[in-house]
Amino acid sequence: MSKLIFTCSKGYENNLENELVRNGFLSRSVFQGCIYAKSAEKAGKAAEDLCFPHFCMIDPVLIEGASVNTISREIAEKFFNINKTRKIESEWPFLILPNQSITGIGKRESAVEEQTGEYLRRIAGKIFRLAVHRLPEEQGINRGMILYFEDFDKVHLSSDFVWYGQKRVSDDPDAPSRSFMKVEEAYQAMGLHPSKNQTVCDLGAAPGGWSYSAAKKEAVVTAVDNGELKAGAKNNIRIARLAADAFSYIPDRTYDWLFCDMVEHPNMVLKLLEKWIDKKWCRYFIVNLKFGRVNPDELLEKLTSNSSYVKKRCLDLKVRHLFHDRDEITLMGRLE
């Protein structure tokens, strides 16, 4: 049985715990932004495709010490021993997952990170030169060093972990709204984005954050909304606004991409997505479902069950609670 530590956005711990229980995990302890759990899956495979977690530490080792020096030395030695039989020839991530519940822990984390680097440089210089302080290139199961501070004197270390693709992204001063960051993050989680001259239909586009994002990728965008576009989406040469209702719009072609981020009941948006999939009006989609008026756990279960129409029709479907999502989840799918 594997020990696991899951992290999530602050305030969504109950959603994560419910998701874990539905998927056969045993929840042991719940903290702010973090859940300790167990799984019968030895390699952490069962943890790969979940919605609410951002990271999952696989079989973490607890390290305790009163001083930065003591903790850092043991981290370096443990990491070296865990990996001494592994051939490490490419860059590996050295990450500290933030503890959202302990005030002032950031200074401790930084000090341990720096001192651990010094120890690793001494005992495994060739390996340490390949360390990078950034997220992996690909989501899923990865190897590296990932740390989580339970307290100032307690640190969990994992060499194997799952990253679900969530990532803070930079805003754009010309973007019409903060929703721009959501779709930019969704590309990362999906591993794909609109490319030059691909066609995008953005349903309920106004004020145009997602349309603007696609236009920046040099896609050709049809923005469907009775509302006006704003800022960088307005008068953009790659965006054609169509004053129409998103639910009644019938396209006269197949688009490469469907975008939809509307403040509507999620069941209505889901039916709209199912219609687009059934009519083969798009090849890929990114759709946000707001769960303020429904039970988010029931909605997620409906989306990920084997009877889900969307799941059955997709070659690849990811459902994620993104870093920039609030009371919503993001669906990302490939239909061919």
C-alpha positions in Angstrom: 0.0 0.0 0.0 1.4 3.4 -1.0 1.4 6.4 1.2 0.4 9.6 -0.7 0.2 13.3 0.0 -2.2 15.3 -2.2 -2.2 19.1 -2.4 -5.0 21.3 -3.8 -6.3 24.8 -3.9 -7.1 26.2 -0.5 -10.8 25.8 0.3 -11.4 22.7 -1.9 -10.1 20.1 0.5 -13.6 18.5 1.0 -14.0 18.2 -2.8 -10.6 16.5 -3.1 -11.4 14.2 -0.2 -14.7 13.1 -1.7 -13.0 12.5 -5.0 -10.3 10.4 -3.4 -12.8 8.3 -1.5 -14.9 7.7 -4.7 -11.7 6.5 -6.4 -10.8 4.0 -3.7 -8.2 6.0 -1.7 -8.2 6.0 2.1 -8.1 9.5 3.5 -6.0 9.7 6.7 -5.6 13.4 7.5 -7.0 16.6 6.0 -5.2 19.9 6.3 -5.6 23.3 4.6 -4.7 22.7 1.0 -3.4 19.1 1.7 -4.6 15.6 2.3 -2.6 12.6 3.5 -4.0 9.4 2.0 -3.2 5.7 1.2 -3.7 3.7 -1.9 -3.6 0.0 -2.8 -1.8 1.0 -6.0 1.9 0.5 -5.4 3.1 2.8 -8.2 0.6 5.6 -7.7 -1.1 4.7 -11.0 -4.6 5.2 -9.6 -3.7 8.8 -8.7 -2.8 9.9 -12.3 -6.1 11.2 -13.6 -7.9 13.2 -10.8 -9.5 16.6 -10.9 -9.0 18.5 -7.7 -5.3 17.7 -6.7 -2.4 19.7 -8.1 0.3 17.4 -6.9 0.5 13.9 -5.4 3.7 12.8 -3.5 4.2 9.1 -3.8 5.5 7.2 -0.7 6.9 10.3 1.0 9.6 10.0 3.7 9.2 12.0 6.8 12.3 13.9 7.9 12.5 15.7 11.3 15.0 18.1 12.7 15.2 21.2 14.9 17.6 23.1 12.6 17.8 24.0 8.9 21.2 22.3 8.8 20.0 19.0 10.3 17.0 18.8 8.0 18.9 19.8 4.9 21.6 17.3 5.4 19.1 14.4 5.9 17.1 15.5 2.8 20.3 15.4 0.7 21.4 12.0 2.1 17.9 10.5 1.7 17.6 11.7 -1.8 21.0 10.4 -2.7 20.2 7.0 -1.2 16.8 6.7 -2.9 18.4 7.5 -6.3 21.8 5.9 -6.1 20.7 2.9 -8.3 18.9 5.1 -10.8 20.7 6.6 -13.8 20.0 10.3 -13.8 21.2 11.9 -17.0 18.6 14.6 -17.7 17.2 17.6 -15.8 15.1 16.9 -12.8 12.7 19.2 -10.8 13.6 20.3 -7.3 10.3 21.7 -5.9 8.9 22.7 -2.6 5.1 22.6 -2.4 3.8 25.5 -0.3 2.1 24.9 3.0 -0.9 27.3 2.9 -1.7 27.0 6.6 1.6 28.0 8.3 2.5 31.7 8.6 6.1 32.5 8.0 7.0 29.0 6.7 8.3 30.5 3.4 11.6 31.6 5.0 12.2 28.2 6.4 11.5 26.6 3.0 13.9 28.9 1.2 16.7 28.3 3.8 16.3 24.5 3.6 16.2 24.6 -0.2 19.5 26.5 -0.4 21.3 24.4 2.3 20.0 21.2 0.7 21.5 22.3 -2.6 24.9 22.9 -0.9 24.9 19.3 0.6 23.9 17.8 -2.7 26.6 19.7 -4.5 29.1 18.1 -2.2 27.9 14.5 -2.2 26.4 14.2 -5.7 27.7 17.1 -7.8 26.9 15.6 -11.2 23.4 14.9 -10.2 22.8 18.3 -8.6 24.0 20.1 -11.7 20.9 18.7 -13.5 18.5 20.1 -10.8 16.0 22.8 -12.0 13.6 24.8 -9.9 10.7 24.6 -12.3 7.7 22.3 -13.1 8.2 19.3 -15.3 7.8 19.4 -19.0 5.0 16.9 -18.9 2.2 16.3 -16.4 1.7 12.8 -15.0 4.1 10.7 -13.0 7.5 12.4 -12.7 10.8 12.0 -10.8 12.9 14.6 -9.0 12.8 16.0 -5.5 9.6 17.3 -4.1 9.3 18.6 -0.5 6.3 19.5 1.7 6.8 21.1 5.1 4.2 19.7 7.6 5.8 22.1 10.1 9.0 24.0 10.7 10.7 20.8 12.0 8.9 18.2 9.8 9.4 17.8 6.1 8.1 15.1 3.7 10.4 14.1 0.8 9.3 12.2 -2.4 11.4 11.3 -5.4 8.3 10.2 -7.4 5.3 12.4 -7.7 2.3 13.2 -9.9 1.8 16.6 -11.4 -1.7 17.3 -12.7 -0.8 20.2 -15.0 -2.0 23.2 -12.9 0.3 26.2 -13.1 0.1 29.9 -12.3 0.3 31.9 -15.5 1.0 35.6 -16.1 -1.8 38.0 -17.0 -1.7 40.1 -20.1 -2.4 43.9 -19.7 -4.4 43.8 -23.0 -6.5 40.8 -21.9 -10.2 41.8 -21.5 -10.6 39.7 -18.3 -8.8 37.4 -15.8 -10.4 34.4 -17.7 -7.5 34.8 -20.1 -5.3 33.1 -17.4 -7.7 30.2 -17.1 -7.5 29.2 -20.7 -3.7 29.8 -20.9 -3.4 27.4 -17.9 -5.8 24.9 -19.6 -3.4 24.6 -22.5 -0.7 23.5 -20.1 -3.0 20.9 -18.5 -4.2 19.7 -21.9 -0.7 19.6 -23.5 -2.1 21.4 -26.6 -3.3 24.8 -27.7 -4.7 26.4 -30.9 -2.0 26.9 -33.5 -1.6 29.4 -36.4 -4.7 29.6 -38.7 -6.6 26.9 -36.8 -10.3 27.9 -36.3 -11.8 28.6 -32.9 -15.5 29.1 -31.9 -15.8 30.9 -28.6 -19.3 30.6 -27.3 -20.4 33.3 -24.9 -17.2 35.1 -25.7 -17.7 38.5 -24.2 -15.7 40.3 -22.9 -13.2 38.2 -24.9 -10.5 36.8 -22.7 -10.4 33.3 -24.3 -10.8 34.8 -27.8 -7.9 37.1 -27.2 -5.8 34.2 -26.0 -6.5 32.2 -29.2 -5.8 35.2 -31.3 -2.4 35.6 -29.7 -1.7 32.0 -30.9 -2.6 33.3 -34.4 -5.8 31.3 -34.6 -8.8 32.5 -36.4 -11.6 33.2 -33.9 -15.4 33.4 -34.2 -16.6 35.1 -31.0 -20.3 34.4 -30.5 -22.0 36.7 -28.0 -24.6 39.5 -28.0 -22.3 41.4 -25.6 -19.4 43.5 -26.9 -15.8 42.5 -26.8 -13.3 44.6 -24.9 -9.6 45.6 -24.7 -7.3 43.4 -26.8 -10.2 41.4 -28.2 -12.1 44.4 -29.6 -11.2 45.2 -33.2 -8.7 42.4 -33.2 -8.0 41.3 -36.8 -8.1 37.7 -35.9 -11.4 37.8 -34.1 -14.8 38.1 -35.8 -17.6 38.9 -33.4 -21.0 37.3 -34.2 -23.9 38.9 -32.3 -25.9 35.7 -31.5 -27.0 33.5 -28.7 -24.5 30.8 -27.9 -27.1 28.1 -27.2 -29.0 28.6 -30.5 -26.0 29.3 -32.8 -25.6 26.7 -35.5 -22.1 26.7 -37.2 -21.8 26.4 -41.0 -18.5 24.5 -40.7 -16.4 22.3 -38.4 -14.2 24.3 -36.1 -10.8 23.0 -34.9 -11.6 24.3 -31.4 -14.7 25.0 -29.2 -14.2 27.4 -26.3 -16.9 28.0 -23.7 -16.7 29.9 -20.4 -20.2 31.0 -19.7 -21.8 31.9 -16.3 -24.7 29.5 -16.9 -26.0 26.4 -15.2 -23.5 23.6 -15.8 -26.1 21.1 -17.0 -27.1 23.6 -19.8 -23.5 24.1 -20.8 -22.9 20.3 -20.7 -25.8 19.7 -23.0 -24.5 22.3 -25.4 -21.1 20.6 -25.4 -22.8 17.2 -26.0 -24.6 18.7 -29.0 -21.3 20.0 -30.5 -19.7 16.6 -30.0 -22.7 14.8 -31.5 -22.8 17.0 -34.6 -19.0 16.8 -35.0 -18.8 20.6 -35.0 -15.3 20.7 -33.4 -12.2 18.6 -33.0 -11.0 19.9 -29.6 -12.7 21.7 -26.8 -12.0 23.6 -23.6 -15.2 24.2 -21.6 -15.7 25.6 -18.1 -18.5 24.4 -15.9 -19.5 26.6 -12.9 -20.6 24.5 -10.0 -22.1 27.2 -7.8 -25.6 26.0 -8.3 -25.0 22.2 -8.3 -23.2 19.7 -6.1 -19.6 19.7 -7.5 -18.9 16.1 -6.4 -22.0 14.8 -8.2 -21.1 16.9 -11.3 -17.6 15.4 -11.3 -18.8 11.9 -10.8 -21.3 12.4 -13.7 -18.5 13.6 -16.0 -16.0 10.9 -15.2 -18.3 7.9 -15.0 -18.1 5.2 -17.7 -21.6 6.2 -18.8 -20.6 9.8 -19.5 -21.4 10.7 -23.1 -18.5 13.2 -23.2 -16.0 10.7 -21.9 -17.2 7.9 -24.2 -16.8 10.2 -27.3 -13.4 11.6 -26.4 -10.1 10.0 -27.3 -8.6 12.0 -24.5 -10.5 13.9 -21.7 -9.1 15.8 -18.8 -11.2 17.3 -16.1 -9.2 19.6 -13.8 -9.7 22.2 -11.1 -7.1 24.7 -12.3 -5.0 27.0 -10.2 -7.0 29.9 -11.7 -10.4 28.2 -11.4 -12.7 29.2 -8.6 -16.0 27.4 -8.1 -15.7 25.8 -11.5 -14.0 22.9 -13.2 -12.4 22.8 -16.7 -13.0 20.1 -19.3 -10.4 19.6 -22.0 -11.0 17.1 -24.7 -9.7 15.7 -28.0 -12.3 14.1 -30.3 -10.0 12.7 -33.0 
